[in-house]
Amino acid sequence: MNSERLTKIIVGPVVAEKASRVAENHNQVVLKVLPNANKIEIKQAVEKMFDVKVASVTTSNVKGKVKRTGRIMGKRSDWKKAYVTLADGADLNFLGE
């Protein structure tokens, strides 16, 4: 796998109430990833960037909402969400400390 591609796959963490609930209950991390990334690439990227062992990856395509600003209708971009299940005892630290 191309090392440069692996560094670009993860866009950022998803900060939401559901994401924090999943992290506490199921030892999972929710990440925003590139729409064309597959599960194997996501697993390799997380293991390489954060030095943790990944048990499994589940992905979900999120459709962008249609929003209105005055008379103009707009649409938010579609994006992909990855639920990364970490191995037992593993912990992911976004701050790198």
C-alpha positions in Angstrom: 0.0 0.0 0.0 1.2 3.5 -0.9 2.4 5.3 2.3 1.4 8.7 1.0 -2.2 7.5 0.3 -2.5 6.0 3.8 -1.7 9.4 5.4 -4.4 11.1 3.4 -7.2 8.6 4.0 -8.2 9.8 7.5 -9.8 13.3 7.2 -10.5 13.7 10.9 -12.5 12.5 13.9 -16.2 12.8 14.2 -17.2 14.7 17.3 -20.8 13.9 18.2 -22.8 12.5 21.0 -23.2 9.2 19.3 -19.5 8.9 18.6 -18.6 9.4 22.3 -21.3 6.9 23.4 -19.9 4.3 20.9 -16.4 5.0 22.2 -17.3 4.3 25.8 -19.5 1.2 25.2 -17.8 -0.6 22.3 -14.2 0.6 22.3 -14.8 2.2 18.9 -13.6 5.4 17.2 -15.6 7.2 14.6 -13.6 8.8 11.8 -14.3 10.9 8.7 -12.5 9.2 5.8 -12.1 9.7 2.0 -15.2 8.5 0.1 -13.1 6.2 -2.1 -11.3 4.5 0.8 -12.0 0.9 1.5 -12.0 -1.0 4.8 -8.6 -2.5 4.4 -7.0 0.9 3.6 -8.7 2.5 6.6 -7.5 -0.3 8.9 -3.9 0.0 7.6 -4.0 3.9 7.9 -5.2 3.8 11.5 -2.7 1.2 12.5 0.1 3.1 10.9 -0.8 6.6 12.1 -1.8 5.8 15.7 0.2 2.7 16.4 -2.8 0.6 17.6 -4.2 -2.7 16.7 -7.6 -2.6 14.9 -10.0 -5.4 15.3 -12.6 -4.4 12.6 -13.8 -1.5 10.5 -17.4 -0.7 9.5 -18.2 2.1 7.0 -21.2 4.2 6.3 -21.9 6.7 3.5 -23.5 9.8 4.8 -25.6 11.8 2.4 -25.3 15.6 2.5 -28.3 17.5 3.6 -30.2 20.0 1.4 -30.1 23.4 3.1 -31.7 26.7 2.3 -30.2 30.2 2.6 -32.9 32.6 1.8 -34.2 31.7 -1.7 -31.1 29.7 -2.7 -31.1 26.0 -2.2 -27.8 24.3 -1.5 -26.5 20.9 -0.7 -23.8 19.8 1.7 -21.2 17.3 0.5 -21.6 13.6 0.8 -19.0 12.0 3.0 -17.9 8.6 4.4 -17.8 7.6 8.1 -15.8 4.7 9.5 -16.4 3.0 12.8 -13.1 1.5 13.8 -13.2 -1.1 16.5 -9.9 -1.3 18.5 -8.4 -4.4 19.9 -8.8 -5.1 23.6 -6.6 -2.9 25.7 -5.9 -0.5 22.8 -6.6 3.2 23.1 -6.5 5.9 20.4 -5.1 9.3 21.3 -5.6 12.0 18.8 -3.2 14.4 20.5 -0.2 12.1 19.9 1.0 12.3 23.5 
